[in-house]
Amino acid sequence: MKKKIILLCSALLFSAAFLDAAVTIRYYNKDSNTHVMKVKISGSSKTVEFGSSRTSTVTIQGGDNTCVIETSCGNVTVKDGANIEIKNGCIKIN
């Protein structure tokens, strides 16, 4: 019985680590227009809005610590805690 409880607790802790997974990105949008980009994280597709002419932070909820952002310049893989710059709709990781 004690073994089952330990296994159950271990499984819950392991799964809880994935539930809290997200990608937080600090961005600077040099463009004068807002960009809405498609993002893939853990097999799910979402959209993220990057406000015009500003520096801000956005958090993308999902089951991973990396995501792929689709831009007109191609796909960019971004890790949690990254700093990016958006210029002419393209993303550059700083």
Biopython code that builds the backbone (N, CA, C, O; Angstrom):
import numpy as np
from Bio.PDB.StructureBuilder import StructureBuilder

atoms = [
    (1, "MET", "N", (0.830, -1.193, 0.000)),
    (1, "MET", "CA", (0.000, 0.000, 0.000)),
    (1, "MET", "C", (0.874, 1.257, 0.000)),
    (1, "MET", "O", (0.604, 2.216, -0.722)),
    (2, "LYS", "N", (1.922, 1.232, 0.819)),
    (2, "LYS", "CA", (2.814, 2.384, 0.903)),
    (2, "LYS", "C", (3.503, 2.633, -0.437)),
    (2, "LYS", "O", (3.728, 3.780, -0.822)),
    (3, "LYS", "N", (3.836, 1.551, -1.146)),
    (3, "LYS", "CA", (4.469, 1.656, -2.454)),
    (3, "LYS", "C", (3.537, 2.342, -3.455)),
    (3, "LYS", "O", (3.981, 3.170, -4.251)),
    (4, "LYS", "N", (2.259, 2.000, -3.417)),
    (4, "LYS", "CA", (1.279, 2.596, -4.332)),
    (4, "LYS", "C", (1.133, 4.090, -4.080)),
    (4, "LYS", "O", (1.020, 4.874, -5.022)),
    (5, "ILE", "N", (1.134, 4.474, -2.836)),
    (5, "ILE", "CA", (1.007, 5.893, -2.487)),
    (5, "ILE", "C", (2.224, 6.674, -2.986)),
    (5, "ILE", "O", (2.082, 7.777, -3.514)),
    (6, "ILE", "N", (3.395, 6.113, -2.821)),
    (6, "ILE", "CA", (4.621, 6.770, -3.278)),
    (6, "ILE", "C", (4.610, 6.899, -4.799)),
    (6, "ILE", "O", (4.968, 7.950, -5.332)),
    (7, "LEU", "N", (4.204, 5.845, -5.502)),
    (7, "LEU", "CA", (4.126, 5.893, -6.962)),
    (7, "LEU", "C", (3.099, 6.926, -7.435)),
    (7, "LEU", "O", (3.348, 7.661, -8.391)),
    (8, "LEU", "N", (1.973, 6.977, -6.779)),
    (8, "LEU", "CA", (0.928, 7.935, -7.136)),
    (8, "LEU", "C", (1.404, 9.368, -6.925)),
    (8, "LEU", "O", (1.193, 10.227, -7.781)),
    (9, "CYS", "N", (2.036, 9.621, -5.802)),
    (9, "CYS", "CA", (2.565, 10.960, -5.513)),
    (9, "CYS", "C", (3.641, 11.355, -6.516)),
    (9, "CYS", "O", (3.687, 12.502, -6.960)),
    (10, "SER", "N", (4.499, 10.421, -6.870)),
    (10, "SER", "CA", (5.548, 10.682, -7.850)),
    (10, "SER", "C", (4.941, 11.020, -9.210)),
    (10, "SER", "O", (5.401, 11.944, -9.881)),
    (11, "ALA", "N", (3.926, 10.287, -9.615)),
    (11, "ALA", "CA", (3.263, 10.538, -10.897)),
    (11, "ALA", "C", (2.583, 11.905, -10.912)),
    (11, "ALA", "O", (2.636, 12.616, -11.916)),
    (12, "LEU", "N", (1.952, 12.268, -9.813)),
    (12, "LEU", "CA", (1.299, 13.576, -9.736)),
    (12, "LEU", "C", (2.307, 14.720, -9.799)),
    (12, "LEU", "O", (2.069, 15.718, -10.480)),
    (13, "LEU", "N", (3.410, 14.585, -9.109)),
    (13, "LEU", "CA", (4.445, 15.616, -9.149)),
    (13, "LEU", "C", (5.054, 15.733, -10.541)),
    (13, "LEU", "O", (5.323, 16.836, -11.016)),
    (14, "PHE", "N", (5.270, 14.603, -11.186)),
    (14, "PHE", "CA", (5.836, 14.590, -12.531)),
    (14, "PHE", "C", (4.890, 15.262, -13.523)),
    (14, "PHE", "O", (5.329, 16.052, -14.359)),
    (15, "SER", "N", (3.597, 14.955, -13.436)),
    (15, "SER", "CA", (2.624, 15.559, -14.358)),
    (15, "SER", "C", (2.398, 17.030, -14.037)),
    (15, "SER", "O", (2.107, 17.809, -14.945)),
    (16, "ALA", "N", (2.519, 17.428, -12.801)),
    (16, "ALA", "CA", (2.338, 18.832, -12.431)),
    (16, "ALA", "C", (3.430, 19.702, -13.050)),
    (16, "ALA", "O", (3.191, 20.869, -13.362)),
    (17, "ALA", "N", (4.605, 19.150, -13.225)),
    (17, "ALA", "CA", (5.701, 19.906, -13.853)),
    (17, "ALA", "C", (5.351, 20.261, -15.287)),
    (17, "ALA", "O", (5.720, 21.337, -15.758)),
    (18, "PHE", "N", (4.651, 19.386, -15.992)),
    (18, "PHE", "CA", (4.260, 19.668, -17.367)),
    (18, "PHE", "C", (3.074, 20.611, -17.452)),
    (18, "PHE", "O", (2.958, 21.355, -18.426)),
    (19, "LEU", "N", (2.195, 20.606, -16.472)),
    (19, "LEU", "CA", (1.044, 21.494, -16.481)),
    (19, "LEU", "C", (1.456, 22.954, -16.324)),
    (19, "LEU", "O", (0.793, 23.848, -16.850)),
    (20, "ASP", "N", (2.542, 23.197, -15.607)),
    (20, "ASP", "CA", (3.004, 24.558, -15.383)),
    (20, "ASP", "C", (3.923, 25.054, -16.488)),
    (20, "ASP", "O", (4.358, 26.205, -16.452)),
    (21, "ALA", "N", (4.227, 24.216, -17.466)),
    (21, "ALA", "CA", (5.150, 24.606, -18.523)),
    (21, "ALA", "C", (4.539, 25.713, -19.374)),
    (21, "ALA", "O", (3.371, 25.653, -19.755)),
    (22, "ALA", "N", (5.347, 26.714, -19.659)),
    (22, "ALA", "CA", (4.934, 27.836, -20.484)),
    (22, "ALA", "C", (6.180, 28.514, -21.029)),
    (22, "ALA", "O", (7.290, 28.284, -20.548)),
    (23, "VAL", "N", (5.985, 29.343, -22.026)),
    (23, "VAL", "CA", (7.090, 30.105, -22.596)),
    (23, "VAL", "C", (6.798, 31.579, -22.354)),
    (23, "VAL", "O", (5.790, 32.105, -22.825)),
    (24, "THR", "N", (7.680, 32.238, -21.622)),
    (24, "THR", "CA", (7.565, 33.673, -21.380)),
    (24, "THR", "C", (8.619, 34.373, -22.227)),
    (24, "THR", "O", (9.808, 34.062, -22.151)),
    (25, "ILE", "N", (8.161, 35.324, -23.034)),
    (25, "ILE", "CA", (9.042, 36.015, -23.977)),
    (25, "ILE", "C", (8.987, 37.512, -23.713)),
    (25, "ILE", "O", (7.910, 38.095, -23.592)),
    (26, "ARG", "N", (10.148, 38.117, -23.626)),
    (26, "ARG", "CA", (10.265, 39.578, -23.535)),
    (26, "ARG", "C", (10.492, 40.065, -24.959)),
    (26, "ARG", "O", (11.438, 39.626, -25.613)),
    (27, "TYR", "N", (9.636, 40.974, -25.455)),
    (27, "TYR", "CA", (9.781, 41.413, -26.837)),
    (27, "TYR", "C", (9.851, 42.923, -26.966)),
    (27, "TYR", "O", (9.331, 43.669, -26.137)),
    (28, "TYR", "N", (10.516, 43.350, -28.042)),
    (28, "TYR", "CA", (10.554, 44.757, -28.430)),
    (28, "TYR", "C", (10.085, 44.802, -29.875)),
    (28, "TYR", "O", (10.777, 44.314, -30.769)),
    (29, "ASN", "N", (8.910, 45.385, -30.111)),
    (29, "ASN", "CA", (8.349, 45.500, -31.446)),
    (29, "ASN", "C", (8.704, 46.871, -32.005)),
    (29, "ASN", "O", (8.155, 47.883, -31.570)),
    (30, "LYS", "N", (9.616, 46.906, -32.963)),
    (30, "LYS", "CA", (10.046, 48.160, -33.571)),
    (30, "LYS", "C", (9.055, 48.672, -34.606)),
    (30, "LYS", "O", (9.126, 49.829, -35.019)),
    (31, "ASP", "N", (8.135, 47.817, -35.023)),
    (31, "ASP", "CA", (7.154, 48.186, -36.049)),
    (31, "ASP", "C", (6.035, 49.033, -35.470)),
    (31, "ASP", "O", (5.705, 48.929, -34.289)),
    (32, "SER", "N", (5.457, 49.871, -36.317)),
    (32, "SER", "CA", (4.368, 50.744, -35.872)),
    (32, "SER", "C", (3.009, 50.056, -35.954)),
    (32, "SER", "O", (1.980, 50.692, -35.726)),
    (33, "ASN", "N", (2.994, 48.762, -36.278)),
    (33, "ASN", "CA", (1.728, 48.020, -36.283)),
    (33, "ASN", "C", (1.831, 46.779, -35.407)),
    (33, "ASN", "O", (2.912, 46.235, -35.182)),
    (34, "THR", "N", (0.684, 46.355, -34.928)),
    (34, "THR", "CA", (0.589, 45.167, -34.079)),
    (34, "THR", "C", (0.677, 43.921, -34.943)),
    (34, "THR", "O", (0.082, 43.864, -36.019)),
    (35, "HIS", "N", (1.410, 42.933, -34.480)),
    (35, "HIS", "CA", (1.530, 41.658, -35.198)),
    (35, "HIS", "C", (0.810, 40.576, -34.416)),
    (35, "HIS", "O", (1.006, 40.427, -33.210)),
    (36, "VAL", "N", (-0.027, 39.820, -35.119)),
    (36, "VAL", "CA", (-0.666, 38.636, -34.542)),
    (36, "VAL", "C", (-0.048, 37.448, -35.257)),
    (36, "VAL", "O", (-0.204, 37.291, -36.468)),
    (37, "MET", "N", (0.654, 36.612, -34.504)),
    (37, "MET", "CA", (1.393, 35.492, -35.093)),
    (37, "MET", "C", (0.903, 34.160, -34.551)),
    (37, "MET", "O", (0.459, 34.062, -33.407)),
    (38, "LYS", "N", (0.990, 33.151, -35.384)),
    (38, "LYS", "CA", (0.603, 31.795, -35.009)),
    (38, "LYS", "C", (1.766, 31.151, -34.273)),
    (38, "LYS", "O", (2.920, 31.271, -34.687)),
    (39, "VAL", "N", (1.454, 30.466, -33.179)),
    (39, "VAL", "CA", (2.469, 29.821, -32.345)),
    (39, "VAL", "C", (2.091, 28.361, -32.146)),
    (39, "VAL", "O", (0.925, 28.036, -31.921)),
    (40, "LYS", "N", (3.090, 27.482, -32.231)),
    (40, "LYS", "CA", (2.865, 26.063, -31.940)),
    (40, "LYS", "C", (3.662, 25.702, -30.698)),
    (40, "LYS", "O", (4.864, 25.952, -30.613)),
    (41, "ILE", "N", (2.954, 25.102, -29.724)),
    (41, "ILE", "CA", (3.585, 24.660, -28.485)),
    (41, "ILE", "C", (2.954, 23.329, -28.092)),
    (41, "ILE", "O", (1.735, 23.225, -27.960)),
    (42, "SER", "N", (3.772, 22.338, -27.912)),
    (42, "SER", "CA", (3.336, 20.980, -27.530)),
    (42, "SER", "C", (2.236, 20.445, -28.439)),
    (42, "SER", "O", (1.290, 19.817, -27.964)),
    (43, "GLY", "N", (2.353, 20.685, -29.729)),
    (43, "GLY", "CA", (1.381, 20.169, -30.678)),
    (43, "GLY", "C", (0.124, 20.997, -30.813)),
    (43, "GLY", "O", (-0.717, 20.690, -31.659)),
    (44, "SER", "N", (-0.037, 22.036, -30.010)),
    (44, "SER", "CA", (-1.210, 22.903, -30.082)),
    (44, "SER", "C", (-0.863, 24.194, -30.810)),
    (44, "SER", "O", (0.264, 24.681, -30.723)),
    (45, "SER", "N", (-1.834, 24.741, -31.525)),
    (45, "SER", "CA", (-1.650, 26.020, -32.201)),
    (45, "SER", "C", (-2.393, 27.102, -31.445)),
    (45, "SER", "O", (-3.525, 26.908, -31.003)),
    (46, "LYS", "N", (-1.739, 28.242, -31.304)),
    (46, "LYS", "CA", (-2.328, 29.398, -30.630)),
    (46, "LYS", "C", (-1.958, 30.637, -31.423)),
    (46, "LYS", "O", (-1.129, 30.570, -32.331)),
    (47, "THR", "N", (-2.558, 31.756, -31.091)),
    (47, "THR", "CA", (-2.145, 33.023, -31.680)),
    (47, "THR", "C", (-1.669, 33.946, -30.560)),
    (47, "THR", "O", (-2.197, 33.927, -29.449)),
    (48, "VAL", "N", (-0.663, 34.749, -30.880)),
    (48, "VAL", "CA", (-0.095, 35.677, -29.915)),
    (48, "VAL", "C", (-0.044, 37.053, -30.556)),
    (48, "VAL", "O", (0.334, 37.196, -31.719)),
    (49, "GLU", "N", (-0.428, 38.061, -29.789)),
    (49, "GLU", "CA", (-0.412, 39.433, -30.278)),
    (49, "GLU", "C", (0.781, 40.176, -29.692)),
    (49, "GLU", "O", (0.975, 40.214, -28.477)),
    (50, "PHE", "N", (1.574, 40.762, -30.578)),
    (50, "PHE", "CA", (2.704, 41.589, -30.185)),
    (50, "PHE", "C", (2.332, 43.032, -30.498)),
    (50, "PHE", "O", (2.261, 43.421, -31.664)),
    (51, "GLY", "N", (2.094, 43.830, -29.450)),
    (51, "GLY", "CA", (1.647, 45.210, -29.607)),
    (51, "GLY", "C", (2.659, 46.075, -30.344)),
    (51, "GLY", "O", (3.862, 45.820, -30.299)),
    (52, "SER", "N", (2.154, 47.100, -31.023)),
    (52, "SER", "CA", (3.001, 47.968, -31.845)),
    (52, "SER", "C", (3.878, 48.888, -31.010)),
    (52, "SER", "O", (3.478, 49.356, -29.944)),
    (53, "SER", "N", (5.079, 49.137, -31.513)),
    (53, "SER", "CA", (6.024, 50.106, -30.954)),
    (53, "SER", "C", (6.148, 50.031, -29.437)),
    (53, "SER", "O", (5.974, 51.033, -28.745)),
    (54, "ARG", "N", (6.442, 48.873, -28.937)),
    (54, "ARG", "CA", (6.554, 48.736, -27.479)),
    (54, "ARG", "C", (7.473, 47.601, -27.069)),
    (54, "ARG", "O", (7.804, 46.713, -27.854)),
    (55, "THR", "N", (7.867, 47.665, -25.826)),
    (55, "THR", "CA", (8.579, 46.577, -25.172)),
    (55, "THR", "C", (7.612, 46.002, -24.146)),
    (55, "THR", "O", (7.025, 46.738, -23.352)),
    (56, "SER", "N", (7.453, 44.692, -24.169)),
    (56, "SER", "CA", (6.505, 44.062, -23.259)),
    (56, "SER", "C", (6.884, 42.594, -23.081)),
    (56, "SER", "O", (7.885, 42.124, -23.622)),
    (57, "THR", "N", (6.071, 41.891, -22.320)),
    (57, "THR", "CA", (6.270, 40.466, -22.070)),
    (57, "THR", "C", (4.983, 39.729, -22.395)),
    (57, "THR", "O", (3.887, 40.208, -22.105)),
    (58, "VAL", "N", (5.127, 38.566, -22.997)),
    (58, "VAL", "CA", (3.977, 37.726, -23.316)),
    (58, "VAL", "C", (4.287, 36.312, -22.823)),
    (58, "VAL", "O", (5.421, 35.843, -22.930)),
    (59, "THR", "N", (3.269, 35.640, -22.285)),
    (59, "THR", "CA", (3.416, 34.259, -21.823)),
    (59, "THR", "C", (2.501, 33.371, -22.644)),
    (59, "THR", "O", (1.308, 33.645, -22.781)),
    (60, "ILE", "N", (3.070, 32.301, -23.192)),
    (60, "ILE", "CA", (2.320, 31.347, -23.999)),
    (60, "ILE", "C", (2.181, 30.072, -23.178)),
    (60, "ILE", "O", (3.171, 29.392, -22.909)),
    (61, "GLN", "N", (0.967, 29.752, -22.785)),
    (61, "GLN", "CA", (0.705, 28.571, -21.966)),
    (61, "GLN", "C", (0.751, 27.317, -22.826)),
    (61, "GLN", "O", (0.257, 27.306, -23.953)),
    (62, "GLY", "N", (1.340, 26.276, -22.291)),
    (62, "GLY", "CA", (1.412, 25.006, -23.003)),
    (62, "GLY", "C", (2.175, 23.995, -22.178)),
    (62, "GLY", "O", (2.506, 24.244, -21.019)),
    (63, "GLY", "N", (2.447, 22.867, -22.774)),
    (63, "GLY", "CA", (3.114, 21.794, -22.042)),
    (63, "GLY", "C", (4.594, 21.687, -22.326)),
    (63, "GLY", "O", (5.172, 20.609, -22.190)),
    (64, "ASP", "N", (5.230, 22.802, -22.725)),
    (64, "ASP", "CA", (6.641, 22.754, -23.070)),
    (64, "ASP", "C", (7.312, 24.073, -22.709)),
    (64, "ASP", "O", (6.639, 25.054, -22.394)),
    (65, "ASN", "N", (8.636, 24.091, -22.758)),
    (65, "ASN", "CA", (9.393, 25.308, -22.478)),
    (65, "ASN", "C", (9.968, 25.922, -23.746)),
    (65, "ASN", "O", (10.775, 26.849, -23.677)),
    (66, "THR", "N", (9.555, 25.409, -24.908)),
    (66, "THR", "CA", (9.918, 25.993, -26.190)),
    (66, "THR", "C", (8.675, 26.059, -27.067)),
    (66, "THR", "O", (7.735, 25.285, -26.889)),
    (67, "CYS", "N", (8.683, 26.987, -28.009)),
    (67, "CYS", "CA", (7.579, 27.094, -28.953)),
    (67, "CYS", "C", (8.131, 27.524, -30.304)),
    (67, "CYS", "O", (9.270, 27.981, -30.404)),
    (68, "VAL", "N", (7.322, 27.376, -31.333)),
    (68, "VAL", "CA", (7.689, 27.794, -32.682)),
    (68, "VAL", "C", (6.721, 28.894, -33.106)),
    (68, "VAL", "O", (5.506, 28.699, -33.121)),
    (69, "ILE", "N", (7.281, 30.047, -33.448)),
    (69, "ILE", "CA", (6.474, 31.185, -33.897)),
    (69, "ILE", "C", (6.589, 31.274, -35.408)),
    (69, "ILE", "O", (7.692, 31.312, -35.954)),
    (70, "GLU", "N", (5.435, 31.308, -36.087)),
    (70, "GLU", "CA", (5.403, 31.409, -37.538)),
    (70, "GLU", "C", (5.360, 32.880, -37.943)),
    (70, "GLU", "O", (4.441, 33.607, -37.566)),
    (71, "THR", "N", (6.355, 33.314, -38.711)),
    (71, "THR", "CA", (6.405, 34.688, -39.210)),
    (71, "THR", "C", (6.447, 34.657, -40.733)),
    (71, "THR", "O", (6.587, 33.594, -41.338)),
    (72, "SER", "N", (6.326, 35.821, -41.341)),
    (72, "SER", "CA", (6.425, 35.908, -42.799)),
    (72, "SER", "C", (7.853, 35.627, -43.263)),
    (72, "SER", "O", (8.075, 35.362, -44.445)),
    (73, "CYS", "N", (8.813, 35.680, -42.356)),
    (73, "CYS", "CA", (10.229, 35.423, -42.675)),
    (73, "CYS", "C", (10.627, 33.984, -42.379)),
    (73, "CYS", "O", (11.787, 33.615, -42.564)),
    (74, "GLY", "N", (9.689, 33.172, -41.927)),
    (74, "GLY", "CA", (9.979, 31.776, -41.589)),
    (74, "GLY", "C", (9.652, 31.479, -40.137)),
    (74, "GLY", "O", (9.277, 32.369, -39.374)),
    (75, "ASN", "N", (9.800, 30.223, -39.770)),
    (75, "ASN", "CA", (9.512, 29.789, -38.399)),
    (75, "ASN", "C", (10.718, 30.025, -37.500)),
    (75, "ASN", "O", (11.863, 29.831, -37.908)),
    (76, "VAL", "N", (10.438, 30.453, -36.255)),
    (76, "VAL", "CA", (11.487, 30.731, -35.281)),
    (76, "VAL", "C", (11.180, 29.943, -34.011)),
    (76, "VAL", "O", (10.082, 30.049, -33.465)),
    (77, "THR", "N", (12.144, 29.153, -33.540)),
    (77, "THR", "CA", (11.995, 28.416, -32.292)),
    (77, "THR", "C", (12.483, 29.295, -31.152)),
    (77, "THR", "O", (13.610, 29.789, -31.169)),
    (78, "VAL", "N", (11.615, 29.486, -30.155)),
    (78, "VAL", "CA", (11.910, 30.380, -29.036)),
    (78, "VAL", "C", (11.810, 29.600, -27.735)),
    (78, "VAL", "O", (10.861, 28.845, -27.524)),
    (79, "LYS", "N", (12.803, 29.787, -26.858)),
    (79, "LYS", "CA", (12.814, 29.130, -25.554)),
    (79, "LYS", "C", (12.265, 30.066, -24.479)),
    (79, "LYS", "O", (12.243, 31.285, -24.648)),
    (80, "ASP", "N", (11.830, 29.479, -23.388)),
    (80, "ASP", "CA", (11.336, 30.246, -22.248)),
    (80, "ASP", "C", (12.422, 31.218, -21.769)),
    (80, "ASP", "O", (13.585, 30.840, -21.634)),
    (81, "GLY", "N", (12.033, 32.466, -21.516)),
    (81, "GLY", "CA", (12.951, 33.482, -21.022)),
    (81, "GLY", "C", (13.689, 34.237, -22.111)),
    (81, "GLY", "O", (14.560, 35.055, -21.813)),
    (82, "ALA", "N", (13.355, 33.978, -23.374)),
    (82, "ALA", "CA", (14.058, 34.619, -24.485)),
    (82, "ALA", "C", (13.695, 36.097, -24.605)),
    (82, "ALA", "O", (12.608, 36.522, -24.214)),
    (83, "ASN", "N", (14.629, 36.867, -25.155)),
    (83, "ASN", "CA", (14.403, 38.268, -25.519)),
    (83, "ASN", "C", (14.412, 38.325, -27.036)),
    (83, "ASN", "O", (15.383, 37.911, -27.670)),
    (84, "ILE", "N", (13.332, 38.836, -27.625)),
    (84, "ILE", "CA", (13.268, 38.911, -29.078)),
    (84, "ILE", "C", (13.016, 40.345, -29.523)),
    (84, "ILE", "O", (12.526, 41.183, -28.767)),
    (85, "GLU", "N", (13.369, 40.592, -30.774)),
    (85, "GLU", "CA", (13.129, 41.886, -31.394)),
    (85, "GLU", "C", (12.335, 41.634, -32.673)),
    (85, "GLU", "O", (12.669, 40.744, -33.454)),
    (86, "ILE", "N", (11.282, 42.423, -32.879)),
    (86, "ILE", "CA", (10.454, 42.282, -34.066)),
    (86, "ILE", "C", (10.671, 43.521, -34.928)),
    (86, "ILE", "O", (10.490, 44.653, -34.478)),
    (87, "LYS", "N", (11.066, 43.279, -36.180)),
    (87, "LYS", "CA", (11.285, 44.372, -37.118)),
    (87, "LYS", "C", (10.834, 43.909, -38.492)),
    (87, "LYS", "O", (11.277, 42.864, -38.969)),
    (88, "ASN", "N", (9.967, 44.665, -39.127)),
    (88, "ASN", "CA", (9.401, 44.320, -40.430)),
    (88, "ASN", "C", (8.712, 42.957, -40.394)),
    (88, "ASN", "O", (8.735, 42.221, -41.380)),
    (89, "GLY", "N", (8.105, 42.625, -39.270)),
    (89, "GLY", "CA", (7.387, 41.363, -39.118)),
    (89, "GLY", "C", (8.277, 40.149, -38.904)),
    (89, "GLY", "O", (7.778, 39.026, -38.821)),
    (90, "CYS", "N", (9.581, 40.353, -38.814)),
    (90, "CYS", "CA", (10.532, 39.253, -38.610)),
    (90, "CYS", "C", (11.031, 39.265, -37.171)),
    (90, "CYS", "O", (11.128, 40.319, -36.543)),
    (91, "ILE", "N", (11.346, 38.085, -36.663)),
    (91, "ILE", "CA", (11.806, 37.947, -35.281)),
    (91, "ILE", "C", (13.297, 37.660, -35.262)),
    (91, "ILE", "O", (13.800, 36.813, -35.999)),
    (92, "LYS", "N", (13.986, 38.390, -34.399)),
    (92, "LYS", "CA", (15.412, 38.156, -34.150)),
    (92, "LYS", "C", (15.566, 37.886, -32.663)),
    (92, "LYS", "O", (15.078, 38.660, -31.840)),
    (93, "ILE", "N", (16.244, 36.788, -32.306)),
    (93, "ILE", "CA", (16.462, 36.446, -30.904)),
    (93, "ILE", "C", (17.727, 37.156, -30.439)),
    (93, "ILE", "O", (18.785, 37.029, -31.057)),
    (94, "ASN", "N", (17.610, 37.905, -29.342)),
    (94, "ASN", "CA", (18.771, 38.632, -28.801)),
    (94, "ASN", "C", (19.488, 37.816, -27.756)),
    (94, "ASN", "O", (20.485, 38.271, -27.195)),
]
sb = StructureBuilder()
sb.init_structure("model")
sb.init_model(0)
sb.init_chain("A")
sb.init_seg("    ")
for serial, (resi, resn, name, xyz) in enumerate(atoms, 1):
    if name == "N":
        sb.init_residue(resn, " ", resi, " ")
    sb.init_atom(name, np.array(xyz, "f"), 0.0, 1.0, " ", f" {name:<3s}", serial, name[0])
structure = sb.get_structure()
